[in-house]
Structure formats: C-alpha cells, structure tokens
Amino acid sequence: IDIVNELSEKINLNQKVAKVVVDTIIHAIKQAIISGERVEIRGFGSFSLRSYKSYKGRNPKNGAVVDVPPKKLPYFKVGKELKETIWKQS
C-alpha cells in the first residue's frame, strides 16, 4: 500500500502535500525513537528503543567465539485493537 496515495485519495490532497505530511510524521517518529521517547499510535501499536547488553556469540561460518557489542534497536509492540483485528481475520 502506498500511504501517500491513500492519503491523497481519501482527503482529496495534492500528492506532493500528502508526501510532505507522511514524511513529516515518519520523521517525527524517528526523532522521538532516537531520543529515547516512546511513540504510541492508538489502535495500532507503539515504538520504542530497546537496549541490549553485550554477549558472547558464535560465528556461524567457523564456530569461533566473538564478542557482540551492546546495541540499541527500535522495537514495535502491536496494539490490542490491531492484534484482535488480525486474530479475527485468521
């Protein structure tokens, strides 16, 4: 699905304006996550930043032990309404 086209058609917006709106929303979500804030979209889900500690891993090619450094990754948790909607359709 192309969100820009959907927005443009639903509320009769110029596609360039719709693209600016979508890009602005996505940029705001990215900036909030990067700064450690939690972003919630009601009925859809929430985005946050998760921190992972360092650990010892294995190289799958040769089995050698490697140190995996700590990292922060974006995390998405599905909202209750979306989860129930998907559950009902399956």
C-alpha positions as CSV (number, residue, x, y, z in Angstrom):
1,I,0.0,0.0,0.0
2,D,1.2,3.5,-0.8
3,I,0.3,5.7,2.2
4,V,0.9,8.9,0.2
5,N,-1.7,7.8,-2.5
6,E,-4.2,6.6,0.1
7,L,-4.0,10.0,2.0
8,S,-4.2,11.9,-1.3
9,E,-7.3,10.0,-2.4
10,K,-9.1,9.8,1.0
11,I,-9.0,13.6,1.7
12,N,-8.5,14.9,-1.8
13,L,-5.0,16.2,-1.2
14,N,-2.3,17.0,-3.8
15,Q,0.2,14.1,-3.8
16,K,3.1,16.5,-3.1
17,V,1.3,17.8,0.0
18,A,0.4,14.3,1.1
19,K,4.0,13.2,0.7
20,V,5.2,16.1,2.9
21,V,2.6,15.1,5.6
22,V,3.6,11.4,5.6
23,D,7.3,12.3,5.6
24,T,6.8,14.7,8.5
25,I,5.0,12.1,10.6
26,I,7.7,9.5,9.9
27,H,10.5,11.9,10.6
28,A,8.8,12.9,13.9
29,I,8.5,9.2,14.9
30,K,12.2,8.5,14.0
31,Q,13.4,11.5,16.0
32,A,11.3,10.6,19.1
33,I,12.7,7.0,19.0
34,I,16.3,8.2,18.5
35,S,15.9,10.5,21.5
36,G,14.6,7.6,23.6
37,E,10.9,8.5,23.7
38,R,8.1,6.0,23.3
39,V,5.7,6.7,20.4
40,E,2.2,5.4,20.6
41,I,-0.3,5.3,17.8
42,R,-3.6,4.3,19.4
43,G,-5.2,1.2,18.0
44,F,-2.0,0.4,16.0
45,G,0.9,0.0,18.4
46,S,3.9,1.6,20.0
47,F,7.5,2.2,19.0
48,S,10.4,2.4,21.5
49,L,14.1,1.9,21.7
50,R,15.5,-1.2,23.4
51,S,19.0,-1.6,24.8
52,Y,20.7,-4.9,24.5
53,K,23.8,-5.9,26.6
54,S,27.0,-7.2,25.1
55,Y,27.3,-11.0,24.9
56,K,29.5,-13.8,23.5
57,G,28.2,-15.1,20.2
58,R,29.5,-17.6,17.6
59,N,30.5,-17.0,14.0
60,P,28.2,-19.4,12.1
61,K,30.8,-20.0,9.4
62,N,33.6,-21.2,11.6
63,G,32.2,-21.5,15.1
64,A,34.7,-19.0,16.6
65,V,33.5,-17.1,19.7
66,V,33.0,-13.4,19.0
67,D,32.2,-10.5,21.3
68,V,28.9,-8.8,20.3
69,P,28.9,-5.2,21.4
70,P,25.9,-3.6,23.3
71,K,23.4,-2.1,20.9
72,K,20.1,-0.1,20.8
73,L,17.5,-1.2,18.3
74,P,14.0,0.1,17.5
75,Y,11.2,-2.1,18.9
76,F,7.5,-2.3,17.8
77,K,4.8,-3.6,20.1
78,V,1.4,-4.4,18.4
79,G,-1.6,-2.6,19.9
80,K,-4.5,-4.6,21.3
81,E,-7.0,-3.4,18.6
82,L,-4.7,-4.3,15.7
83,K,-3.9,-7.7,17.3
84,E,-7.6,-8.5,17.8
85,T,-8.4,-7.4,14.3
86,I,-5.7,-9.7,12.8
87,W,-6.7,-12.6,15.1
88,K,-10.3,-12.4,14.0
89,Q,-9.4,-12.4,10.3
90,S,-7.2,-15.5,10.5
